[in-house]
Structures are given as C-alpha cells and as structure tokens.
C-alpha cells in the first residue's frame, strides 16, 4: 500500500503556497526538507532571489541577508526522473553536485537546462578533478549538468508564486535579484 503524499503549506507575506512532496522519487531530499520544516528552520527566512521567467528561491537567508542555520549537505537526487517544470520545487545548490542544504526554489518556467543530463560527469570524476586541481594540474570540471533535484510540486497557490515572481528586485551587497520589499516565509508546516 502506497504512503499518503506529504503536503506542506508555505505561509508568506504574499499569501500561502501548498506543496505536495514526492518522497518516492526523492526520499533523501524530502526527508532533508522536512527536517527543516519540523524544526521551524524556514520560519522568518525570505525569498532572497527572484528572477522573472525563471524561479523564486528562498529558505537560506533572513531579511538582513544573514544566512539561516543549515545542516550538512545532501546527496543530489536530480537523477530521479523528475523535471524542473513550472510549479515544481527543487533544491538549490552550489557548483558541487552534493552541496544542497536548506535553500530551495520554485520553478516559474520549464527549466529543462536544470534537469539531470545523462552526459553529466560522475561524482567520482568530480572528486578526481578536485584532487588534480589541488595538485595544481588544472581547474576541475564542475558537474553543472548533473542537475537540480526536484522533490515536489505546487498544488495550490501558484498565483502567489506568480505574484512573488513579478516583484521589483535590487542588488544588495553580493546578492542579485533580491526583492526590493522583502518577501518573508512566515512558516512552513506539514498539513494533516
């Protein structure tokens, strides 16, 4: 018997967004996200990066752009078959394949270039390139084509996502595309 889908509600200063998480396709990613949810780790963070026609990103910074606490990085599950389509939620990360922690984004467009590509370098190839770089041989190839792990989708509140997508943005310090008027994530909670 299949488990009931996990649903969460993101309450923001612009309204509510309800997500359905796919623990079957992305078990580690969903467990990681829910660990932050269950510890109120997303409370009072912001959507700190908003790019019209691309995505809205949040969960990792407060209004003053200070980082919110995060745990260890997560194994990237981008090769799970889910695609970065309009209304899906995925983990944000740095260039390293397995560098995601607490930041996530909601796609406002079909972002196929963020999907896992079959010709991506492997974790082993990335590690070997890092070793070569440490020895000064050459800069490592980054595995950008490994993709970004999708782990759920918006089932209600896409109009709120679209409202956030349309806000005016500015550059603040080293941050680009920051909403001029902060969009606060008041809370993220599981739904019964």
NORBEL-V558797 format. One record per residue. RES is the residue in one small letter. PHI is phi in whole degrees, 0 to 359 (none if undefined). PSI is psi as a letter, one per 40 degrees, with the letter a starting at -180 (* if undefined). OMEGA is omega in whole degrees, -180 to 180 (* if undefined). Layout:
# NORBEL-V558797
res={RES:RES}
phi={PHI:PHI}
psi={PSI:PSI}
omega={OMEGA:OMEGA}
This chain:
# NORBEL-V558797
res={x:x:x:x:x:x:x:x:x:x:x:x:x:x:x:x:x:x:x:x:x:x:x:x:x:x:x:x:x:x:x:x:x:x:x:x:x:x:x:x:x:x:x:x:x:x:x:x:x:x:x:x:x:x:x:x:x:x:x:x:x:x:x:x:x:x:x:x:x:x:x:x:x:x:x:x:x:x:x:x:x:x:x:x:x:x:x:x:x:x:x:x:x:x:x:x:x:x:x:x:x:x:x:x:x:x:x:x:x:x:x:x:x:x:x:x:x:x:x:x:x:x:x:x:x:x:x:x:x:x:x:x:x:x:x:x:x:x:x:x:x:x:x:x:x:x:x:x:x:x:x:x:x:x:x:x:x:x:x:x:x:x:x:x:x:x:x:x:x:x:x:x:x:x:x:x:x:x:x:x:x:x:x:x:x:x:x:x:x:x:x:x}
phi={none:287:289:296:296:271:238:227:240:262:263:238:290:255:134:253:232:256:244:248:263:255:289:286:280:225:299:291:293:297:299:297:301:293:295:291:301:292:261:58:291:263:300:65:274:231:277:266:219:228:235:303:78:227:194:239:238:201:95:242:218:266:304:276:71:293:289:278:300:225:267:293:291:243:293:288:255:296:272:272:92:279:248:280:254:310:87:269:249:220:276:279:204:273:294:293:306:255:251:292:231:247:282:224:218:248:287:252:212:282:253:300:293:269:285:298:251:300:267:297:292:272:301:296:296:296:297:296:295:297:298:299:295:298:274:80:281:189:292:287:286:270:266:299:281:293:101:241:287:282:222:174:209:285:249:202:97:297:295:292:302:294:297:298:303:272:291:291:236:221:257:230:54:266:253:256:62:273:306:303:254:307:256:270:273:294:193:230:225:291:258:292}
psi={h:i:i:i:i:h:i:i:h:h:h:i:e:e:a:i:h:h:i:h:i:g:e:d:d:g:d:d:d:d:d:d:d:d:d:d:d:d:e:f:e:e:h:e:i:i:h:e:h:h:h:h:e:c:i:h:h:a:e:e:i:i:d:e:e:i:h:i:h:i:a:i:i:i:h:h:f:e:f:e:e:i:i:g:i:h:e:i:h:i:h:i:i:a:d:i:d:f:e:i:c:e:i:i:i:h:h:e:i:h:g:d:e:e:i:h:h:d:e:i:i:i:d:d:d:d:d:d:d:d:d:d:d:d:e:e:d:i:i:i:h:i:f:d:e:d:i:h:h:h:e:a:i:h:e:i:e:d:d:d:d:d:d:d:d:e:i:i:i:i:h:h:b:e:h:i:f:h:h:d:h:h:h:h:h:d:i:h:i:i:i:*}
omega={-178:177:176:178:177:178:177:176:175:176:-179:176:177:-178:-175:177:178:-180:168:-176:-177:-178:178:-178:-175:-174:-178:-179:178:179:178:-180:-179:177:175:179:-175:178:-177:-176:179:-177:177:168:-177:163:-173:-179:-177:-179:-180:179:-178:-177:171:-174:180:175:-174:-177:174:-177:179:-179:171:180:172:-179:178:179:-179:179:-168:174:-177:178:-178:-180:-177:179:177:-176:176:-180:178:175:177:176:-179:177:172:179:173:-179:-180:-176:-172:-175:-180:175:-175:-176:-180:173:175:-180:175:176:172:-175:-176:-180:178:179:175:178:-178:-178:179:173:-180:175:-180:178:178:180:179:178:177:179:178:-180:178:178:178:-176:173:180:-179:171:177:-175:-179:-178:177:174:-178:-172:172:-179:178:-178:175:176:175:177:177:176:176:177:-179:176:179:180:-173:-175:176:-180:180:171:178:-178:-179:-177:176:173:178:177:180:174:-173:174:-175:169:-178:179:167:-177:174:173:180:*}
